Amino acid sequence: MGVSLISAARYLPKGSLTNFDLEKMVETSDEWIQQRTGLISRTIAEDETIADMAIKAGTKCLENVAPEIKDKIKILIVTTASYLQVVPHVSSEIVEPLGLNKDILAYDLNAGCTTFIYALNTVERFLTEPGDYALIVSSDKLSDYIDYTDRGTCILFGDGAAATLWGYAQATDYYSINQTITNPEVLYREGKYVHMNGAEIFKFAVGTLPGLIEDVCAKGNVAIEDVDLFLLHQANGRIIESVARKLKIDNEKFPVRYQNIGNTSSPSIPILMTQLMDENILQKAKNIVLAGFGAGLSLGIVLLKGNGQYVVK
Ligand SMILES: CC(C)(COP(=O)(O)OP(=O)(O)OC[C@H]1O[C@@H](n2cnc3c(N)ncnc32)[C@H](O)[C@@H]1OP(=O)(O)O)[C@@H](O)C(=O)NCCC(=O)NCCS
């Protein structure tokens, strides 16, 4: 049995950092950044906190949800890999502002940029019968951790949030593959800043994702050509293009919509889902693959199999 997406919304802060701004801060160029990443600008939260962004995305996600469904949300997971405050946890801060009942299991989860996928794996196990609902709110503010004199990291990351409401669905099936490799050297925080070996992560993602995507499709007995959309962590457009090329699947099925947002870490996949809903693309998809990867190293692939039905309500 599986899950279905009931509602989704994003919140992107108004602040922005363009390639031309970065040209004034480090030795780089708009041309280099666009060629290597596809990025033009990044959304920056400035004074807004992770909780502020989570509340804005969560409120929008729930605004058109029927009260009887909202009342049945029994689990809230906030995914965040960049929380400065540590305690209290963000999820506790947003239960009341979102109007959720207090008899809710609410906690934060961190598995780097893979966190959204691991949260989805968690709620899938929680959604066991009709009428079960779960809310995932993903919010990250990487700009708090970026050294804006390090051209290897400052060009990539942006801030943002997205909320997704999931329900149990008989008409869909759910398959997943996860991997965690102990390798703290490629992406870590030391002192104030995040350090990254971008080329290693690039190799890891392009080297492992195609095979695991094939594996999850085999597990779900779905031919790879029958997958309508591959929603990959929006880390770098070139990684996504390379994975599509290796799988010999048209780029159109591998949407990239982060050019003016940046790599937002855990919200990147749900932000993409909201963009594709705006374009009326996600609603038409029957089989969807979601894939996250990042610090840890961590990796998670999910196949939402529609069994002839759409996986978005
Ligand atoms: C960060 C990233 C864009 C760098 O691109 P790359 O093609 O791998 O570049 P490299 O790090 O190999 O560096 C190539 C050259 O460009 C230079 N360079 C690095 N950043 C630069 C910048 N912003 N502007 C100009 N030159 C830059 C390097 O110093 C290097 O120069 P050299 O050949 O003289 O030594 C890329 O590795 C990437 O996106 N990786 C994935 C990161 C990721 O997904 N992180 C999040 C995981 S959740």
The ligand as a Tripos MOL2 file, in Angstrom:
@<TRIPOS>MOLECULE
LIG
   48    50     1     0     0
SMALL
NO_CHARGES

@<TRIPOS>ATOM
      1 C1         30.6720   22.8140   -6.4080 C.3       1 LIG1
      2 C2         30.7210   22.5010   -7.9020 C.3       1 LIG1
      3 C3         29.7910   23.4140   -8.6480 C.3       1 LIG1
      4 C4         32.1190   22.7450   -8.4070 C.3       1 LIG1
      5 O1         32.1740   22.4170   -9.7790 O.3       1 LIG1
      6 P1         33.3080   21.4300  -10.3240 P.3       1 LIG1
      7 O2         33.1120   21.3670  -11.7810 O.co2     1 LIG1
      8 O3         33.2480   20.1450   -9.5500 O.co2     1 LIG1
      9 O4         34.6080   22.2410   -9.9840 O.3       1 LIG1
     10 P2         35.8860   21.7650   -9.1610 P.3       1 LIG1
     11 O5         35.6000   21.8250   -7.6900 O.co2     1 LIG1
     12 O6         36.4020   20.4740   -9.7190 O.co2     1 LIG1
     13 O7         36.8920   22.9190   -9.5500 O.3       1 LIG1
     14 C5         37.3110   23.1430  -10.9000 C.3       1 LIG1
     15 C6         38.0930   24.4350  -10.9530 C.3       1 LIG1
     16 O8         37.1920   25.5410  -10.7780 O.3       1 LIG1
     17 C7         37.6410   26.3630   -9.6940 C.3       1 LIG1
     18 N1         36.4600   26.8970   -8.9910 N.ar      1 LIG1
     19 C8         35.7890   26.3550   -7.9400 C.ar      1 LIG1
     20 N2         34.7630   27.1510   -7.6150 N.ar      1 LIG1
     21 C9         34.7830   28.1900   -8.4820 C.ar      1 LIG1
     22 C10        33.9750   29.3330   -8.6440 C.ar      1 LIG1
     23 N3         32.9220   29.5840   -7.8670 N.pl3     1 LIG1
     24 N4         34.2860   30.1870   -9.6420 N.ar      1 LIG1
     25 C11        35.3310   29.9660  -10.4510 C.ar      1 LIG1
     26 N5         36.1520   28.9160  -10.3440 N.ar      1 LIG1
     27 C12        35.8650   28.0270   -9.3700 C.ar      1 LIG1
     28 C13        38.4520   25.4200   -8.8030 C.3       1 LIG1
     29 O9         39.3470   26.1280   -8.0070 O.3       1 LIG1
     30 C14        39.1220   24.5690   -9.8400 C.3       1 LIG1
     31 O10        40.2260   25.2740  -10.3670 O.3       1 LIG1
     32 P3         41.5880   24.5210  -10.7430 P.3       1 LIG1
     33 O11        41.2090   23.5490  -11.8360 O.co2     1 LIG1
     34 O12        42.4670   25.6380  -11.1970 O.co2     1 LIG1
     35 O13        42.0420   23.8350   -9.4960 O.co2     1 LIG1
     36 C15        30.3390   21.0260   -8.1760 C.3       1 LIG1
     37 O14        31.3670   20.1690   -7.7390 O.3       1 LIG1
     38 C16        29.0720   20.5960   -7.4980 C.2       1 LIG1
     39 O15        28.0260   21.1950   -7.6640 O.2       1 LIG1
     40 N6         29.1310   19.4900   -6.7600 N.am      1 LIG1
     41 C17        28.0090   18.9450   -6.0640 C.3       1 LIG1
     42 C18        27.8280   19.6840   -4.7990 C.3       1 LIG1
     43 C19        26.5510   19.3170   -4.1310 C.2       1 LIG1
     44 O16        25.6820   18.7550   -4.7180 O.2       1 LIG1
     45 N7         26.4940   19.6840   -2.8720 N.am      1 LIG1
     46 C20        25.3660   19.5450   -2.0890 C.3       1 LIG1
     47 C21        25.1560   18.1550   -1.6950 C.3       1 LIG1
     48 S1         23.6760   18.0650   -0.8980 S.3       1 LIG1
@<TRIPOS>BOND
     1     1     2 1
     2     2     3 1
     3     2     4 1
     4     2    36 1
     5     4     5 1
     6     5     6 1
     7     6     7 2
     8     6     8 1
     9     6     9 1
    10     9    10 1
    11    10    11 2
    12    10    12 1
    13    10    13 1
    14    13    14 1
    15    14    15 1
    16    15    16 1
    17    15    30 1
    18    16    17 1
    19    17    18 1
    20    17    28 1
    21    18    19 ar
    22    18    27 ar
    23    19    20 ar
    24    20    21 ar
    25    21    22 ar
    26    21    27 ar
    27    22    23 1
    28    22    24 ar
    29    24    25 ar
    30    25    26 ar
    31    26    27 ar
    32    28    29 1
    33    28    30 1
    34    30    31 1
    35    31    32 1
    36    32    33 2
    37    32    34 1
    38    32    35 1
    39    36    37 1
    40    36    38 1
    41    38    39 2
    42    38    40 1
    43    40    41 1
    44    41    42 1
    45    42    43 1
    46    43    44 2
    47    43    45 1
    48    45    46 1
    49    46    47 1
    50    47    48 1
@<TRIPOS>SUBSTRUCTURE
     1 LIG1         1 GROUP 0 **** ****
